Amino acid sequence: MRIVLILIKKEFLQIFRNPVLWKLVTFLPIAQLLVFPFAADLEIKKLQVAFLDNDHSTVSRQIKNSLENNTYFIVNQKVKTKQDANKAFERNQIDILIEVPAHTEEKLFSHQKPQIGITANAVNSTKASVGMVYLQDFFEKYFYNLLKMNTINNNSITKIEPKVSHWFNEKMDYKNIFVPGILAVLVSMVGAMLSTLNIVREKELGTIEQINITPITKGQFFLGKMLPFWLIGMLEFGLGLVIMVYLFGIPIQGSLAVLLLFTAIFLLAMLGLGFMVSIFAENQVQSMFAIIFFFIVFILLSGLFSPLDSMPQAIKAINVINPIAHFMNVLKCIILKGSTLNNLLGYFLGITGFAFVVNAITIIFYKNRAA
C-alpha cells in the first residue's frame, strides 16, 4: 500500500507541475458545463414569421393578432406579397410563411375545412420541424377557442380539449436533458483523454521505462496511475452536480449514493479506455487522434444531440457497446426520474462489465509489451 501511495503522490505532483494538464483537468470541464447548456440549447424560442392575409376577414385578423401576441413568433411586417416572402426566404429573414387563402372565414361558417398554407425554410431542418409543431399547436388551440366562444356557429361538432402533461420534465426545458448529458461527457473526458495524455507523455520523456525496471507490480502501477484521475473525476463530477442543482435549478430526484456509485464505476471504465489507447500509441498526437475518434462516435451515438429511436437498427446494435450512451441514460433516469439501483441493474452490470474488460485488456497487453 505504501508503494501505491507514493505513486499517487508522484502523479499528483506530475499533474500540477504541468501548466497545461492541470488547467485541462480543472478549468476546462467546468467551463464547458457552464457554457454548453446555454450555447447548445435546441429549444427554439424565436421564429421569424411572415403572414399573408388574402382573406382580409375577422378570422384572419384575429389569427395575425394572436401570432403577434405569441412569445415564440415574431411577425415580419414588411412582407406584404408572395414575392416579398420569396425574397425574405432567400435572405434568411423569415423562417415560416403563413398564407390565409381567400374565403377562409366563409368556409368556416359553411362547415367546410379551409386550408391555411404554411411554408418553412428547411435550410435549418431543426428550426423548421420545431416551428411546424409550434404552429400546429397554435392553430389547434386557436380554432378550439374560436368554437368555444361561438364565434363560428357550429353546434354539430364537439371538440375535445386535450390535457397534456409531461412526466419528469414538466416544463419541457431542454436544459434538464442536456445538462446531465454534458456531465456524462465531461466525466468521460477527464477519465479517458487526460489519463491517455499523462501516460503517453511519460513514454515520450522516458520516465515510464524507469518505473518499469523497478520492482513495482502491474497492479500497483495502474492503481497508482488510476486513483489520482479517479479522485479528480469524482470531485469534478460533484462540483458539476452542485452547478446543476444551484445554477440550472435541476434537482436530483433519485439517490445520490446510487448516482455516485455509477459514476465511480464509469470513471474506472473511461480510465481503462484511456490506458488501453496509451499502451498502443507512441506519442501524444496518436493518442489524441484515437481518443477523439472514440469520443466522436460515442457522443454522436449517445442520444445527446439526436434521438436514439430515429437511428437505424444497425447503429442501435453498435450502440450496445457505447458506455457514454448507457451512462447518460443512467444520469437522466436517476436525476429526472428518481430510478433506483434495481431499476438500473442492467446498466450497472453492463458498465461494470465494460470497466472490467478494458482494464483487463490494458493490464494484459501492457505486461506483454513491458516483457
C-alpha positions in Angstrom: 0.0 0.0 0.0 2.9 2.3 0.7 4.2 1.9 -2.8 0.7 2.8 -4.2 0.5 5.9 -2.0 4.0 7.0 -3.2 2.9 6.6 -6.9 -0.3 8.6 -6.2 1.7 11.4 -4.7 4.0 11.3 -7.7 1.0 11.5 -10.1 -0.5 14.5 -8.3 2.9 16.3 -8.4 3.3 15.5 -12.1 -0.2 16.7 -12.9 0.1 20.1 -11.2 3.7 20.6 -12.4 2.4 20.5 -15.9 0.9 24.0 -16.5 -1.3 22.7 -19.4 -2.5 19.5 -17.9 -3.8 20.8 -14.6 -5.7 23.6 -16.3 -7.3 21.0 -18.6 -8.2 18.9 -15.5 -9.7 21.7 -13.5 -10.9 24.7 -15.6 -11.9 23.2 -18.9 -14.6 20.7 -17.8 -16.3 23.3 -15.5 -16.2 26.0 -18.2 -17.8 23.6 -20.7 -20.5 22.7 -18.2 -21.2 26.4 -17.7 -21.2 27.3 -21.4 -22.6 24.3 -23.3 -26.1 24.2 -21.9 -26.7 27.7 -23.0 -24.9 27.5 -26.3 -26.3 24.1 -27.4 -29.9 24.6 -26.3 -32.0 23.1 -29.1 -35.2 24.8 -27.9 -36.5 27.2 -30.5 -37.6 30.4 -28.7 -38.0 32.8 -31.6 -39.3 32.2 -35.1 -39.5 34.9 -37.8 -42.9 34.5 -39.4 -44.4 36.2 -42.5 -48.2 36.4 -42.6 -50.0 36.9 -46.0 -53.7 37.7 -45.5 -55.6 37.0 -48.7 -59.0 36.8 -46.8 -59.0 40.2 -45.0 -61.7 38.9 -42.6 -62.2 39.0 -38.9 -60.8 35.5 -38.5 -57.6 36.2 -40.5 -57.0 39.4 -38.5 -57.6 37.5 -35.2 -55.0 34.9 -36.3 -52.5 37.6 -37.1 -53.1 39.3 -33.7 -52.7 36.1 -31.9 -49.4 35.4 -33.6 -48.1 38.8 -32.7 -49.0 38.3 -29.1 -47.3 34.8 -29.0 -43.9 34.9 -27.4 -42.5 32.3 -29.9 -43.4 34.2 -33.1 -42.1 37.5 -34.5 -44.3 38.6 -37.4 -42.4 40.3 -40.2 -44.5 43.3 -41.1 -42.5 44.1 -44.2 -43.7 41.0 -46.1 -46.9 42.0 -48.0 -46.8 39.8 -51.1 -45.6 36.3 -52.1 -42.7 37.9 -54.0 -41.7 39.7 -50.8 -41.8 36.3 -49.0 -39.7 34.6 -51.6 -37.0 37.3 -51.3 -37.2 37.1 -47.5 -36.7 33.3 -47.6 -33.6 33.8 -49.9 -32.1 36.2 -47.5 -33.0 34.1 -44.4 -35.1 36.9 -43.0 -38.0 34.6 -42.2 -38.4 31.1 -41.0 -42.0 30.4 -41.8 -44.6 31.8 -44.2 -48.3 31.5 -43.3 -50.8 32.1 -46.1 -54.5 32.6 -45.3 -56.4 32.0 -48.6 -59.4 33.9 -49.7 -62.9 32.9 -48.4 -61.4 31.2 -45.3 -63.9 32.7 -42.9 -66.7 31.9 -45.3 -65.7 28.3 -45.5 -65.5 28.1 -41.7 -69.1 29.4 -41.3 -70.3 27.0 -44.0 -68.9 23.9 -42.2 -66.1 23.4 -44.7 -62.4 22.8 -43.9 -60.3 25.7 -45.3 -56.6 25.0 -45.7 -54.1 27.5 -44.4 -50.7 27.3 -46.2 -47.6 27.0 -44.1 -44.2 27.0 -45.7 -41.0 26.5 -43.7 -37.4 27.5 -44.5 -35.9 24.0 -44.2 -32.2 25.1 -44.5 -32.3 24.7 -40.7 -34.2 21.5 -40.5 -34.4 21.5 -36.7 -35.9 25.0 -36.7 -38.3 24.1 -39.5 -39.6 20.9 -37.8 -39.9 22.5 -34.4 -41.6 25.6 -35.9 -44.2 23.4 -37.6 -45.0 21.7 -34.3 -45.4 25.1 -32.6 -47.7 26.3 -35.4 -49.8 23.1 -35.3 -50.3 23.5 -31.6 -51.1 27.2 -32.1 -53.8 26.6 -34.7 -55.4 23.8 -32.8 -55.7 25.9 -29.7 -56.9 28.9 -31.7 -59.7 27.1 -33.6 -60.8 25.3 -30.4 -61.1 28.7 -28.6 -62.9 30.0 -31.7 -65.5 27.2 -31.5 -65.7 27.5 -27.7 -66.6 31.3 -27.9 -69.2 30.5 -30.5 -67.5 32.8 -33.0 -68.3 30.1 -35.5 -71.8 28.7 -35.2 -71.1 25.0 -35.5 -73.2 23.1 -33.0 -72.9 19.8 -34.9 -69.2 19.4 -34.0 -67.9 18.7 -30.5 -64.3 19.4 -29.8 -62.5 17.6 -27.0 -59.7 19.7 -25.4 -56.7 17.5 -24.7 -55.0 17.9 -21.4 -51.3 17.5 -22.0 -48.8 16.7 -19.2 -45.1 15.9 -19.3 -43.7 13.5 -16.8 -40.2 14.0 -15.4 -39.7 17.3 -17.4 -42.9 19.2 -16.8 -41.8 22.5 -18.5 -40.1 20.7 -21.4 -36.9 22.5 -20.6 -34.1 21.3 -22.8 -31.5 22.0 -20.1 -33.0 19.3 -17.9 -32.0 16.8 -20.7 -28.8 18.5 -21.8 -27.0 19.2 -18.5 -26.9 15.6 -17.3 -25.7 14.6 -20.8 -22.9 17.2 -20.6 -21.9 15.8 -17.1 -21.5 12.4 -18.7 -19.3 13.8 -21.5 -17.1 15.7 -19.0 -16.6 12.7 -16.8 -15.6 10.7 -19.9 -13.1 13.4 -21.0 -11.4 13.6 -17.6 -11.2 9.8 -17.4 -10.1 8.9 -20.9 -8.4 11.9 -22.5 -6.3 13.1 -19.6 -5.2 9.7 -18.4 -4.1 8.9 -22.0 -2.1 12.1 -22.4 -0.4 11.6 -19.0 0.9 8.1 -19.8 2.0 8.8 -23.4 3.8 11.9 -22.2 5.8 9.7 -19.8 6.6 7.4 -22.6 7.9 10.3 -24.7 10.1 11.5 -21.8 11.3 8.0 -21.0 10.3 8.1 -17.3 7.9 5.2 -17.7 10.8 3.0 -18.6 12.4 3.9 -15.3 9.3 2.8 -13.5 9.2 -0.5 -15.4 12.6 -1.5 -14.2 11.6 -1.0 -10.5 10.1 -3.9 -8.5 6.5 -2.5 -8.9 3.8 -4.9 -9.9 1.5 -4.1 -12.8 -1.4 -3.8 -10.3 0.4 -1.2 -8.2 1.4 0.7 -11.3 -2.1 1.0 -12.7 -3.6 1.6 -9.3 -1.2 4.5 -8.7 -1.9 5.9 -12.1 -5.6 5.5 -11.9 -6.5 6.7 -8.5 -5.4 10.4 -8.9 -7.5 10.8 -12.0 -10.4 8.9 -10.5 -10.4 11.2 -7.5 -10.2 14.3 -9.7 -13.0 13.0 -11.8 -15.2 12.3 -8.8 -14.5 15.8 -7.4 -15.3 17.5 -10.7 -18.5 15.4 -11.0 -19.5 16.5 -7.5 -18.8 20.1 -8.5 -20.8 19.6 -11.7 -23.8 18.4 -9.6 -23.6 21.5 -7.4 -23.7 23.7 -10.5 -26.5 21.6 -12.0 -28.7 21.9 -8.8 -28.0 25.5 -7.8 -27.3 27.3 -11.1 -29.6 25.4 -13.5 -32.2 24.5 -10.9 -32.3 20.8 -11.7 -32.9 18.8 -8.5 -31.7 15.2 -8.1 -34.9 13.1 -7.8 -33.1 9.8 -7.1 -30.4 8.5 -4.7 -27.2 10.5 -4.6 -25.4 7.4 -3.4 -26.5 5.3 -6.4 -25.5 8.2 -8.7 -22.0 8.4 -7.2 -21.7 4.6 -7.4 -22.5 4.6 -11.2 -20.1 7.5 -11.7 -17.3 5.7 -9.8 -17.5 2.6 -11.9 -18.0 4.6 -15.2 -14.8 6.5 -14.4 -12.9 3.3 -14.0 -14.2 2.2 -17.4 -13.1 5.5 -19.0 -9.7 5.4 -17.3 -9.2 1.9 -18.6 -10.1 3.0 -22.1 -7.6 5.8 -21.8 -4.9 3.5 -20.6 -5.7 1.0 -23.3 -5.2 3.6 -26.0 -2.0 4.9 -24.4 -0.2 1.5 -24.4 -0.6 1.3 -28.2 0.1 5.0 -29.0 3.7 6.0 -29.5 3.1 9.8 -29.0 0.5 12.3 -27.8 -0.6 13.1 -31.3 -1.5 9.4 -32.0 -3.3 9.1 -28.7 -5.3 12.3 -29.2 -6.5 11.1 -32.6 -7.5 7.8 -31.2 -9.4 9.2 -28.3 -11.1 11.9 -30.4 -12.2 9.1 -32.8 -13.8 7.2 -30.0 -15.4 10.3 -28.5 -16.9 11.5 -31.7 -18.5 8.0 -32.3 -19.6 7.6 -28.7 -21.1 11.1 -28.3 -22.9 11.1 -31.7 -24.5 7.8 -30.8 -25.2 8.7 -27.2 -28.6 10.4 -27.9 -27.4 13.8 -26.7 -28.0 15.6 -29.9 -30.4 13.3 -31.8 -33.0 10.7 -30.5 -31.8 7.1 -30.4 -35.2 5.9 -31.8 -34.5 7.7 -35.1 -31.3 5.8 -35.7 -31.1 2.7 -38.0 -31.1 -0.7 -36.4 -27.5 -1.4 -37.3 -26.4 1.8 -35.4 -28.5 0.8 -32.5 -26.8 -2.6 -32.4 -23.4 -0.9 -32.4 -24.6 1.4 -29.6 -24.9 -1.6 -27.3 -21.2 -1.2 -26.5 -21.3 2.6 -26.2 -20.6 3.3 -22.5 -21.3 7.0 -22.7 -24.8 6.4 -24.1 -25.6 4.0 -21.2 -24.1 6.3 -18.5 -26.0 9.2 -20.0 -29.3 7.3 -19.7 -28.4 6.4 -16.1 -27.8 10.0 -15.2 -31.2 11.1 -16.7 -33.0 8.2 -15.0 -31.6 9.0 -11.6 -31.7 12.8 -11.8 -35.0 13.2 -13.6 -37.0 10.1 -12.8 -35.6 9.0 -9.4 -34.8 5.5 -10.6 -33.3 3.1 -8.1 -30.4 0.6 -8.4 -32.9 -2.2 -9.0 -34.4 -0.3 -12.0 -30.9 0.2 -13.4 -29.4 -3.2 -12.7 -28.9 -4.0 -16.4 -26.9 -0.7 -16.9 -24.9 -1.5 -13.7 -23.9 -4.9 -14.9 -23.1 -3.5 -18.4 -20.9 -0.6 -17.2 -19.2 -2.8 -14.7 -18.5 -5.5 -17.3 -17.1 -2.8 -19.7 -14.8 -1.5 -17.0 -13.6 -5.0 -16.2 -12.9 -5.9 -19.8 -11.0 -2.7 -20.8 -8.9 -2.7 -17.7 -8.1 -6.4 -18.1 -7.0 -5.9 -21.7 -4.9 -3.0 -20.6 -3.0 -4.9 -17.9 -2.5 -7.9 -20.1 -1.2 -6.0 -23.1 1.0 -3.7 -21.0 2.6 -6.7 -19.4 3.3 -8.2 -22.8 4.9 -5.0 -24.1 6.9 -4.5 -21.0 8.3 -8.0 -21.2 
